[in-house]
């Protein structure tokens, strides 16, 4: 599957759960909760030492899940993501060296942007899907609307992450240039440590209801 096809599939879910997981033993129960809730995609961030092992475990034991690596900041992170079998990688910022290395190794990469200059640098590197981070702190929906205006014709689309939650999810998904949102609210650290798998599953379902409602209304998305 091409990089473009993989990223299109990731975006088609509308919500990408963004997870920082400390304990490898929580990986499979988490995956099963997401799958039961209808979200067959996950971004495991390299904010914890367990990230690479969790990605490897999910890829091997839950192949129906599209597993990506997040917070990929260094060449070492990139190599670990690739070796673990990640289907895609994301970063909070745009490091041209890391983007080029990901392209050389054939790993679909979504760099983070915050400004128009970042967007232009991303486009120059061939990246049409960009993470907008931290979304709410940067101005949220109005900011994305304004940033999109001069670039919409390029085909660029965004994955806003940071401060997105159930209360503002619909407003983000209504934007034509939003491909999907990054959802840190789907599975919080305390949910993983206390095993609140039912809560995670319910959040997945509730989020997907909004995705279906909004994208059906707007006529775009997957």
Secondary structure as GFF3:
##gff-version 3
##sequence-region A 1 222
A	DSSP	alpha_helix	3	12	.	.	.	ID=ss1
A	DSSP	beta_strand	15	19	.	.	.	ID=ss2
A	DSSP	alpha_helix	26	36	.	.	.	ID=ss3
A	DSSP	beta_strand	41	45	.	.	.	ID=ss4
A	DSSP	alpha_helix	51	61	.	.	.	ID=ss5
A	DSSP	beta_strand	66	70	.	.	.	ID=ss6
A	DSSP	alpha_helix	75	84	.	.	.	ID=ss7
A	DSSP	beta_strand	88	90	.	.	.	ID=ss8
A	DSSP	alpha_helix	96	104	.	.	.	ID=ss9
A	DSSP	beta_strand	108	110	.	.	.	ID=ss10
A	DSSP	beta_strand	112	113	.	.	.	ID=ss11
A	DSSP	alpha_helix	116	124	.	.	.	ID=ss12
A	DSSP	beta_strand	129	133	.	.	.	ID=ss13
A	DSSP	alpha_helix	140	149	.	.	.	ID=ss14
A	DSSP	three_ten_helix	152	154	.	.	.	ID=ss15
A	DSSP	beta_strand	157	161	.	.	.	ID=ss16
A	DSSP	alpha_helix	169	173	.	.	.	ID=ss17
A	DSSP	beta_strand	178	183	.	.	.	ID=ss18
A	DSSP	alpha_helix	189	194	.	.	.	ID=ss19
A	DSSP	alpha_helix	197	218	.	.	.	ID=ss20
###
